[in-house]
Amino acid sequence: MNSAAPPRLFSLQGRRGLVLGIANEESIATGCARAFAACGATLGATCLNEKARPFAAAVTSALPCEFLVPCDVHQPGALESVFAEIQQRWGRLDFLLHSIAFAPAPDLHGRVIDSSAEGFALAMDISCHSFLRACRLAAPLMPQGGTLLSVTYLGSERVVPNYNIMGPVKAALESAVRYAAAELGPQGIRVHAISPGPIATRAAGGIAHFDNLLTAAMRESPARRLATIEDCGGLAAFLVSDAAQMLTGTIIPVDGGQHLLA
């Protein structure tokens, strides 16, 4: 009889992870970073720019976060410099969370069919293609496998009032997750997207009448409550742990069951 202790499936002790896109204490990325840290991981993190750094630092200063650097993923070379920092400091990476999205206000607030080519391309580059670039840069740092996570929303598959251009953009992100999972699976790299219900983050404040989405989610979800950044963090920590080693390519709702309803 084998008397060895069973593995600690949810422990992230000794793991190193990168959190892209901490804006402030209300960010989904913040909830995930705190959960990773609570499970024992060591982190690196990014914020948008120097102006955002003090707000992100208020989060990372309380965590085992070894570096916080500005990274505007739309700027050439910015993402590459972050991974160069990881290569120099750690030489490897175990997991990554991408929590970055943007669309120009005129395109976000208008009809999808009226969106400008420039605005649509910018939203796709920042919200979707930057995740693919992060996957490409992370893969060589994961010789023993790892996990890559992004963040999406129900508006990718259903028409949500005022979500507008971000619906097609998030649909592209979810498809990118599936293709990346298929391509990187043979290297032991898992890829997922977390799909929270509406959460009152700074980024969500750009969506017109966002309070209506919050009210509807509270009313309609079987759980009768809103998702929190802590709920997102709990799922993220599970997905990067050994307990989820046979899961990949999934889009997982964290919305109290709202996605079930017609």
N, C-alpha and C positions, 0 to 999 in steps of 0.2 A: 504494500500500500504506500502510495506516495504521500509523504507528510509535508511536502513543501508548501509554503504559504501561497495562496492564489495570487495572481497578479493584481495590482491596484489599477483596475481598468480606467478609472476616471482621474488618475493622477497625471499631472503634466510636469512633474518634478524632472528637472534636467532638460526640459524642452525649451526651445527658443522660437519666439514668434514675432511677426511684424504686424502692426495694426496701422492701416492706412486710413487717415481721414478723421482723426479726433478733432472736433470743433470746440466742444465745451462739455460741461458736466451732464448735459442732457442728451448727448449724442448716443446713437446706437453703438458706435464704436467704443464709447466709454463703458457701456454696460458689458460689452464683450471683453474689453481689456481687463476690467475688474474681475470677471469670472475666470479668465485665463490665469491671472495672478493668484486668485484664491486657490486654484488647483495646483499651484507651484511653478508656473511658467515664468521665464525671464523674457522681457519684451523690449522691442524697439517700436517707435511710433513716429507718425508724421502728422503735421497740420498743414493748412493751406499755404500760409506765408508768415512773415515775421509779425504782422499785426495780430494774427490768430494765436501766435505762440503762447502768450501769457494765459489765455483761456485753456489751451490744451495742457500747459504745464501745471495748471491747478489740478488736473486729473493725474497726470503721469508722475508728479512729485510724490504721490502717496503710494505708488506702485513700484515693483521691482523692474523699472523701465530704464535701460542703460543709455538710451539716446532718444531725443525728440528733435526732428529736423523738419524744416519747411519743405513742402513738395507740392508744387502746382503741376499736376500730371499732364497738363496741356503744353507745358514748356519743354522744348526738346532737351533731353539729357537729364531732366529732373528726377525721373524715376530711376534711371540708370545710376545716378549718384547715390541714391538710397541703397541700392543693392551692392554697390561698391563698398559702402560703409559696412554692410553686413558681412561681406566677404572679408574685409580687413579685420573686423572685430571678432567674428564668430567662425567664419569659414564654412558655415552651414546654416540651414533654416529648416524648422520643423513644421511651421504652419504660418499662414497669412490670412488676414481678414481685410478685404477691400470694402470700404464703406464710403464711397465717393459718388456723388451725382450732381449734375448741374444742367440747366437749360436757360437760355436767355429769357428774361421776363416777357418780352413781346411774343416770343414763340410759345412759351409756357401758358400764357394767358389767352392766346388766340386759338382758333380752330386748328386741328391737325392739318387739314388740307390747305390752310393758309400759311403754314410754317415756312420760313425761309430756308433755302438750301444751306446757307451759312449757319443758321441757328440749329438746324437739324444735325448738320455735320458736327458742330461743336458739342451738342448734347450727346451724340453717339461716341465721340472721341473720349470725353471725360467720364461718362457714365458706363460705357461698355468696353470700348477698345482699350482703355487704360487697364482694365482687369485682364484682358488677354496679354497685354504687354507685361503686366506683373507676373502672370503665370509663366511666360517665356523666360523671364529673368530669374524667377524663383526655382524653376525646375533643376538647373544645374547645381543648386545649393541643397538639393534634396536627394542625395544618392541612395539613402536608405528609405525613401518614400516621405510622404508628408500630406498636408491638407491645405487646400486653397478655398477660401470662402468669400462670397460676395453677398450683397443685400439687394433684394428686389421688393416688389409689391403686387398685390392682386390686380392692379390696373394694367398689368401686362397681359392678362388673359380675359378680362372683362372691361367693359366701358364704365369707368368711374368718373362721375361729373367733376370737371375742372382738372383732372389729371393730365388730360390732353396729350401733348407731344411725348411726355414721359412714358405713356403706355406703350407705344411702339419701341421706344428705346429700351425699356425694361424687358419687353418681349425678346429683343435681340440679345440682351444680357443673359436671359435664361437659356436661350438656344446656345449661346457661347459656352455656358456652364456645361451643358450636355456634351458638346463636341470636345471641349477641353478634357472632360472626364474620360471620354473614350480614347483620346490621344495619349493622355498621360497615365492611364490606368496600368499599362504594362511596366511603368517605372515605379509602381506602388504609390502614386500620387492620386489622392482623392479630391474631387471638386464638387462643391455644393453652393446653393444659394439659399439664404434664410429669407423668408417672406413675412415680415411682421405686419400686423394690422396697423392702422394709423396711430402714430406716436407723435406727440407734440415736440418735435425737435426744431432746431432753427431752420434747417433745410426745408422742412414741411411747411414752415410759415410762408414760403413763397407760393404755395398753392392757394388759389382763390377759394374763399369760403371753406377753409380747412376745418373750422369748427363743426360744420355740417357732417363731415366725414367722421369726426370723433363721436358725435351724437348718434349717428347711424350705427357705428360699430358697437357702441355701448348697448344700443337697443336691440340690434339684430343678432349679435353673436350668442351662441348657446351658453357661453360662460358668463354673459352679462357683465363683462368688464373689459377694459382696454388692456392691450398688451403693454408691457413696460420694457425698458432697456435691460432690466435684470432678466426678464423672460428670454430675451434674445441672447443674452450672455450665457445663460444656462444651456441653451441649445448649442451655441457655438462651442462651448467648452466640451460638450459631449461629442460633437462632430470631429474635433481634432484629437480626441482621446482614442486609446486602443479599443474602447468599447464599440466604436463605430468603424472598425477597420474593414468591414465588408459592405459598407455603404458608400456609394459614389453616384454622382450625376443627378442628385435629387434637388427639387425645389420644395422646401419644407415650410409650411405656413405656421406662424406663431400668432394666431389671431382669435383664439378662443372658439374656433369652429365657424367663423364668419364665412370662410370660403366654401362651406357646405351648402349655403343657401342660394337659391335661384334669385 
